[in-house]
Amino acid sequence: MNKELDSIFDNFDRNSIFKDKSLLQTTHKPEEIPHRGEQIKQIASILAPLLRGERASNLFLYGKTGTGKTLSVQYVREQILKRIKKDVDFEVRIEYLNCKLKKISDTEYRILAELIKQFGEDIPATGLPTQAVYSKFIEIIDSKKQLVVLILDEIDQTVKKISSDFLYNLTRLNSELSKAQICIIGISNNLTFLDELDPRVRSSLSEEEVVFPPYNALQLQDILNKRCSGAFKDKVMTEGLVAKCAAFAAREHGDARRALDLLRIAGELAERDNSNHVLLKHLDEANDKIERDKILDVITSEPKQFQLVLYSIISLSEKQKEEPIFTGDVYNLYQDLCNKNKLEVLTQRRVSDIIQEFDMLGIINVRVISKGRGGRMREIKLAISKNVVSKARKIIEDSLDYR
């Protein structure tokens, strides 16, 4: 066994594939952001008043995953902070918070506690009234003349897990500040998020909006080529591999993050294969792996009712084997499971919408069958492998503490 392990480690020591793999990581911040010049200029124009000591408008950025929203606003943030003069009588603080992080996303209290921590103070993880935490946050911000910008990434998660009142409270904080001023930059992958908000919250939050369209295949290819030159060693990439990778990602709503992940994982698979080149087969294997991981990530992050609908489909598929499953069957079992787990039961229409979402994600296949005068029915089949199904089942059972 030791000899086999030595062989594996020796192969990785030689490193014939990567020059600097960090260039393909999502945490890497490139010096230039290709094909986002227009959006960056819009963000800069909206935030420019900060340089004069004036409050900027609240800003909302939206577009699909991997379209450069976070990267662009972070780039503008750094440029503004570089230009702030030292002799001015005000301070500019631009703080970033990802609202999807599990440790902070589920309560108003925890989000405020994390923001307070970023300003150098601490409060107990639990135990105080939420209003007391607000008061502490206001006290910290208003302790001196400063302009505060809060960048809230995945902002839709706050509404999903808390309520839109939290956003409304944040946007109204200026009325309680005397020395400081605050503005909010919200970032969301959900293109319909604003439409779902209470009108008073929407009017407060989205004073300005910037849309990030998906990258097309040629733009993705350009982005990948720029990263590849520094990430991979010379002549290790098979001809046509970058173009195929860009095509894969363009098909998935122009997601540059996915394209970079594909290249990185393909390179890692080539290393494990003891290959001196990243081949098309490595890219195909990487694509399959990402698809599996994406599905499991979705299942992990969704609400319990969402998970129970999928659990109902999985249970019926295993029980009925080759027999067809229909929406009504799923809803009946879902109701039983909700009652058993003491969860609110969603309407049949909402469950039908969730089933449609599963279909769009490729977790299931839905086929509409005409019954003549009896109307139409939707037949459901699982579209994921047995291995993924077993992992999905375990994720849901752990989430619900259900056996």
N, C-alpha and C positions, 0 to 999 in steps of 0.2 A: 504493500500500500504506500509506504514512504517513497519508493521509487516513482510510483505513478504521480504522487503529489509533487515530487521534485520536478518531474517532467512538465506538469501544468505550470508551476511557478517559474521555471526556467523560460518557458514560452512567453509568459507575460513580462518577464524581465527584458526579453529581447524587444518587445513592443514594436512590431513591424507595421502597425496600422496608424496609431495616433501620434500627432505632434503635440497638440494641446487640446485635450478633450473638453476642457472647461468652456471653450468657445461654442460648444453645442448645448450647454446647459441653459435652462431657462433663467438662471440667476445672472448670466453674463449680460453686461451692459455695453453694447457696442458704441464706438465713438460716433458713428453715423447711423441713422435709422432710415434705410432706403424706402422710397415710395410712401412716406408719411409726411412729406414736407408741408403739404397744405394743412393737414390737421395740426401739426406742431405750430405753424404760424398762427392758426386760430386760437390755440390754447395760450400762446405767448401774448397775443393781443389782449385777451381777456384778463390775464394775470398781470400784465404790465403796470397797472396802477399801483401795485404793491411797491414798486421802486420809488414812487413819490410819497409813500406813506399813506396811501388810500386803500380802502377795502375794495377787493375785487368782487365781481358778481359771482353768485353760486353757479357752478358749472356741472353739466351732466355729460358724460362720455359713454356712448354705447356702440356696440358692434359685437360680432361673434367672437368666440374664444380665439386667441392667437392672431388678432388683427392689429396689435401694436398699441393698444390703449394705455396700459400701465407703463410700458416702455417710453412712450411719447411724453406722458405727463411727468414721469420721473426725470426725463431729459430736460424739460423746460424748468422743472424745480431746481435742478443743479445749476442751470444757467442763471436763473434769477438770484439764487443765493450767492453766486460768484460776483454778481454786479452790485449787491447791496453795499453802499459806502459805509465806512467805519465811523464817520463823523456825524451821521444822522441821529436824530433824537428818538428813534423808534427801532424796534426789533421786528424781524420777520421770522416766523416759525412755520415751516411746512412739514406736517407730520403725516405719515402713511400708515394705514391700518387695513389689513385684509379681514373683512367681516365674515369670511367663510371658515376661519380657523376655529376648530372645535372648542378650544379653551375659552374663547371670548364671544362666540356668535349667538349663544342661546338666550342671553338675558341682557337687558339694558344696563344693569348693574355692572356686568363683566366688561362690556365695551367701554363704559365710562372709566372703570378701574384701569383698564389697559391704557387709555388715553392719559389718565392722570400719571401713570407710571412713566409714559414717554416724556412727560414734563418734569420728571425727576422726583415725584412724590409717590407715596404708597398709601393704600388703604387696605383694610382687611378684605380677604377674598369673598367673604359673605358677612352678613350680620347687621349692616347699617340700612336704614330706610333709603330707597332710591333717591328721594328728594334731597337727603343729606349728601349723597354722592354728587348730585348735580351742583349743590351749593359749594362743595369742595372744588369741583371742576371750575366753576365760575370764579371762585376766589383765587385759584392758581393763575388762570388766564388773565384776570383783571388786576394782578399785582403790579403791573407796569404797563407802559405804553407799548403795545405790540399788535402786529397784524398776524392772525393765526389762520392758516389754511389747513383744513382736515381733508386728506385724500382718503375716501372710504371705498376701497376696492370690493367688488362683489356686494354692492350696497343692497341689492335685492334680497340678500339673505337676512338682513335685519328685519325686513317686512315679513318675510316668510316665517321667521322663527320668533319674532317679537310682535311688532305692529307698526303701522305707518305713523303712529303717534310719536314714536322715538325720533323719526326724521323731522317731524314737524317741530318738536321741542328743540332740536339742534338748530334748525333754521331760524328759530325765534330768539336764540340766546342773546343776540346783539341788544335787544331791548333791556337786558339786565346788566350790560357791561358799560362801564364809564370810561375806562382808560384804553381798553383793548377793543378790537373788532375781529369778527370771525367770518370766514366763508367756507363753504362746503364744496368739494369736488367729488361727485358720485360717479363710480364706474360700474357698468353692468353688461353682462353678456346677453341679458334678456331684452330683446328688442321691443317687447310689448310692456315692459315693466312700468314705464311712466303712465301708460293708458290704464293700468290697474290701480293706480294710486288715487287716494282721496284728492279731489280738485284743489283743496287748500294746500295740501302738501306739495302737489305738483307745481303749483304756481310759485311756492317758496323755494323749492329745490332747483328747478330747471330754468333759472333766469336766462342761462345760455346753454346751448346744446351743440355738441360736435359728434358727428357720425363717422364711424370707421368702417368703410366697406371691406368686404373680404378681399384678400390678395388673389389675383389670377395666377395661372400656372407660370406665365413668363416672369411675373414679379417674384414669385416664390423661387423660381430657378435662379434668379439674380441674387436673392438673399442667401440662398444655399451656397452658391458659388463663392460668394464673399467670405462666408464662414468656413467653407471647406479648405480654402487656401491656407488658412492658419491652423485648422483643426487636424487635418490628415497629412500624413507624409506624402511625398511626391509619388505620383503614378500608382497609388494603391486603389483608386476608384475606377471601377469598371465603366467603360464608355456607355453612356445612356442612363447610368444609375441616378444621377442628380435629376435628370428630366423626368424619370419615372417617379422618383420621390416627390417632386413638385406636383406631378399629375395626381398622385394619391392624395396629397394634402389639399389640392384645389377642389377635388371631389368632396372633401370634408369641409366645405364652407371656407376655403382659403385660409386654413389655420397654419400659420408659420411655426407656432410652437410644436404642433404635431409633426411638421416636416423635419424640424431639427431633432426631435426625439427619434423619428424614424432613422435618420442618418446615424445618430449616436448608437442606437441599439443595433443597427445593422453592422456597424464597426465592431461593437462588442461581440456580436455573434461570430464575426469573421475571426476575431482573436481566439475565441473559444474553439473555433474550427481549425485552429493552427494554419490559417490561410494567410498568404501575403497580400491578398487583394480582397476588397469588399465586393462581393458578387451580387448579381440580381436576386439569387436565391436567398441571400442574407437579408435583403430588403423585404422580400415577400414574407420571410419568417418574422421579421420585426413588425411588419404590418399586422400579422395575425396576433402577435403578442400584445400590441397596443390595443387592438380591438377588444381582446379579453379583459385587459386591465381597465379600459374605459368603462365597460359594462359594469364591472364590479365596483368601480368608484361611484358610478351613478347610483347603484343599489345602496351602497353604504351611506351616501349623503342625503337620500330622500326621506321624507316623513314616513312615519310608521304605517299610515293608511296606504301610501304608495307601495310600501314593502309588502303589505298584506294582500294587495291585489295580485302582485307577482307570485307571492307564496301560494295563493289560491290556484293560479294557473299551473304552477309547478306541481302542486299536489294532485290536481285533476289529471294532468298529463301522465303522472306516474301511476295513478289509479286506473285510468281508462285506457292506457296503452295506445292502441291505434284508433280508438273511437274518437269521433270529433268532439271538440269542446266549443261551446257557444257562450256568448256574453252573459246570458241569463244564468248559466251554470256557475260561472265565475262569481257573479254578484251574490248568488245565494250562499256560496261557501264563504265569500268575503264577509258577508253580514254575520255569519256564525262566528268567524274568527274575531271580528271586532267585538262582539258581545262577550266572547270568552276572555279577551284581553282588556275589556272595559275601556274600549276606545269609541269615539264618536263614529257613527256610520255615515259615510258620504252618500249622496244621492246616486241613483243609477246612472244619471247623465254624467256626473263627475267621474264615476268609475269608467264609463265608456270613453271619456276624454283621456284618462290615464292609460287605458288599453291602447288608444291611438298613439300616445306618446311612446309606449313600448314598441309599437310597430315602427315608428320613425327612427328609434334608436337601434333597430335591428335585433331586439331581444326576442320578439315574436313575429310571426307572419299572420296577418289578418286577411281573410278572404270573404267577400260579401256573397252570400248565396240567396238567390231568388226562390221564394216559396210560392210563387204565383199569387193567388188571392190571399194567401197567408202572410204576405209581406216579405221582408228581407231579413236575413239573419247573418251575423258575423261569426265565421268559424275561425278559431284561434289555434295556432300551432307554435310550440317553442322553436326558436331559430338558433339557439345556442347549444354548444356541445355539452355532453354529459358532465365533463369535468367542470365547466363553468357553472352548470346547474347545481352541482353539489356544493360548490363554493358559495353560490348565491344563497342557497338554502341555509348554510351555516351562518352567513352574515346576518340574515333575517332572524334566525332563531336566537343568535346572540343579542341582537338589538332588542328583541321583544322578551328576552329571557323566557323563551317559549320552546317547549319540547313536545 
